[in-house]
Amino acid sequence: GRARLSILPLVAGEGSAVAGVLPVASFGQRRLWLLSQLEGGSAAYNVPMVVRCEGSLDVGALEAALGDVVGRHAPLRTVFEAVDGEPRQRILSPDRARVTVERRRTDASRLDAELAELAGTVFDLGTDLPLRAAVLVTDDGATTLSLVLHHIATDGLSHAAFFGDLERAYAARVAGAAVSVLEAPAVQYADYAVWQRRALGSAEDAGSVLGGELGFWREALRGLPQEHGLGLDRPRPAVASHRGGQVRLELGEGLFARVVEFARVEGCTPFMVVHAGLVAALSRLGAGADLAIGSPVAGRADEALAELVGFFVNTLVLRTDSAGDPTFRELLGRVRSADLDAFAHQEAPFDLVLESVNPARTLARHPLFQICLTLETGGAPELALHGLPTARVRTVAGGSAKFDLEFFLRSDDGNTLEATVLFAADLFDEVTVRRMGDVLGRVLSQVVEEPEVRLSRLETLSAGERELLTGAWAGSAAEVGDLSLVERFEAQVAEHPERTALVDGERAVSYAELNASANRLARHLRSHGLGRGDLAGVLLERGADFATAVVAVVKTGAGYTLLDPDFPDERLRSAATDAGITHLVTT
């Protein structure tokens, strides 16, 4: 069960500190601190935001207002130091936590590059404030505000409090206020860190909230595959570089409205529909039938925490079994059940779940899951600074990736569903990830209209891709000039039977030998029903047998599609189904 203790009577006013003792870090802060120690200079947990300002921005007032916000929210003026190997919060006084707004002039053509540079600048958690600000003015007079926070001091639900306080403080400073107008919150983040540990209890105590939840997670994640089975564009390196890329795409106008209605009819949430859709799409692309996807939850168990800026979010591991070619409705039922169980045990911090489950660790991949999903609704954050038009707060790519794939889905209008997919550049090319996003959009569009469709029948190819796969990329016995391909090959055999047709290692195969082998195989394939109008999959390593198989298939009058033996089984099945393969030639 979930911890339901109220934070206010437990710790309000005590500041979580004993004289001379630094406050403990929260479990979430501890994990990010440990990652920073392990990985060194990485910007993977930077949270970069950009605001285009129309009008005259008072940079002095902005600097003072940011100082006011930092003064109100202690995580923004917290650095960390190790005490007996564990991180402790050193909360700086507001007068020691001065925010300086960097001023830059740049060419409009250089703006995006400079914003990316700011977004990718690494924080030293032991010395740096976890907030940086810069105002960039381009040669055409446009003003852009860059804000980069470290995730150790913020999360998605912090944005409303941060920007709301910044608006109030800026308005007061523009009006001439000499001191901050922001009142101190009822509780501080350090109070939360103490409350979290007291409320959860000990991991060793099976009767505590934490002990019970860790028991659930050990069982739920027992036997989990170490990584997904998606095909990679490049081999996974021994140590992940965290270099990242990003693609943005619209999954379909009106799609989110249909997802919401479908969820209502099915008795689940829109997130569950999207989650099941992602599982279905990735399983068709070869991810495997036992797939874990990480997803964040708010982690603010008490309403007193709603007005705070800080790192409260927790990450759940959502495991789904898609084996047995279920219908989408059946898959959604599995997702709903598994997600509800996970949400009911969301108090256990991810780093303690990780320690309890204790999977094999490696610097090559994120443990327990490598794919993450977030769904947000209700509109993007906005900033309305006094005297300036309201502006949308945008995220900016910082060139880093925490996971193999991170799907951010959002609908600002309740109608259109948009996706931003961050990806590990070590593993994937942009074109591969864009196709994954397109497949997700097609799958969601199909399943909300046809919930009884089986996963094997989901449409993953666009019309153009299907034409390529079964047309231009498929071999055929179509005529070339006056002679068919088979006739041209056999003419070459008759004219030069002893010439070498191919070399396989140290073995040279003549045209006569290749033709004889292909004829034997073609007769065998015809006896199993392969003929004109069929499509055969060729699943062989490159070599003499591969060439024999291709020639034999063409001799039957059928077409062929090449399949990569290095693909995972799930991806091979998906490719075979998509192409409409009727026969498979393999060893």
Sequence and secondary structure as in RCSB ss.txt:
>XXXX:A:sequence
GRARLSILPLVAGEGSAVAGVLPVASFGQRRLWLLSQLEGGSAAYNVPMVVRCEGSLDVGALEAALGDVVGRHAP
LRTVFEAVDGEPRQRILSPDRARVTVERRRTDASRLDAELAELAGTVFDLGTDLPLRAAVLVTDDGATTLSLVLH
HIATDGLSHAAFFGDLERAYAARVAGAAVSVLEAPAVQYADYAVWQRRALGSAEDAGSVLGGELGFWREALRGLP
QEHGLGLDRPRPAVASHRGGQVRLELGEGLFARVVEFARVEGCTPFMVVHAGLVAALSRLGAGADLAIGSPVAGR
ADEALAELVGFFVNTLVLRTDSAGDPTFRELLGRVRSADLDAFAHQEAPFDLVLESVNPARTLARHPLFQICLTL
ETGGAPELALHGLPTARVRTVAGGSAKFDLEFFLRSDDGNTLEATVLFAADLFDEVTVRRMGDVLGRVLSQVVEE
PEVRLSRLETLSAGERELLTGAWAGSAAEVGDLSLVERFEAQVAEHPERTALVDGERAVSYAELNASANRLARHL
RSHGLGRGDLAGVLLERGADFATAVVAVVKTGAGYTLLDPDFPDERLRSAATDAGITHLVTT
>XXXX:A:secstr
      HHHHHTTTTT  TT   B  HHHHHHHHHHHHH S  TTEEEEEEEE S   HHHHHHHHHHHHHH GG
GGEEEEEETTEEEEEE  GGG    EEEEEE GGGHHHHHHHHHT    TTTS SEEEEEEEETTS EEEEEEEE
GGG  TTHHHHHHHHHHHHHHHHHTT SS      SS HHHHHHHHHHHH  TT TTSHHHHHHHHHHHHTTT  
SS     SS   SS   BEEEEEEEEETTHHHHHHHHHHHHTS HHHHHHHHHHHHHHHTT  SEEEEEEEE   
 SGGGTT  S   EEEEEEEE TT  BHHHHHHHHHHHHHHHHTT  S HHHHHHHH     TTS SS SEEEEE
EES   EE  TTS  EEEEE   SB SSSEEEEEEESSSS EEEEEEEETTT  HHHHHHHHHHHHHHHHHHTT 
TT BGGG   S HHHHHIIIIITSB   EETTEEHHHHHHHHHHH TTSEEEEETTEEEEHHHHHHHHHHHHHHH
HHTT  TT EEEEE  SSHHHHHHHHHHHHHT EEEE  TTS HHHHHHHHHHHT  EEEE 
